[in-house]
């Protein structure tokens, strides 16, 4: 009788410790998942802003009124390039090497192809999806 009671007590103790450990690891996993989602959301929002700045730089005069509503201190293409360079420095904290290098190249030589390279690199960085550059170029040909 005593051994059965000891086994029951051991089982209850194990279940209690197992439950506590299980709850701890579940909470830890949930927290990591939440942090990952927050990082992903932040990165996606920053990339959207940067994409719009890059687009504005490709046709500055046309986009200037829209740009000035959100960033009234940008009055020239040089101001805009300076702002993109500031975004590049900020991206050091979260962007992939491919995105950083493509953005650095765009700052030196702004072009539609450069824009598409950055957009493709951002897509890959966010979701792992890759679209061949030739396909992107084909989709966004100027008409």
Buried (B, 14 or more C-beta within 10 A) or exposed (E): EEEEEEEEEEEEEEEEEEEEEEEEEEEEEEEEEEEEEEEEEEBEEBBEEBBBBBBBBBEBEEBBEEBEEEBEEBEEBEBBBBBBEEBBEEBEEBBBEBBBBBBEBBBEEBEBBBBBBBBBBBBBBBEEEEEEEEEBBEEEEEE
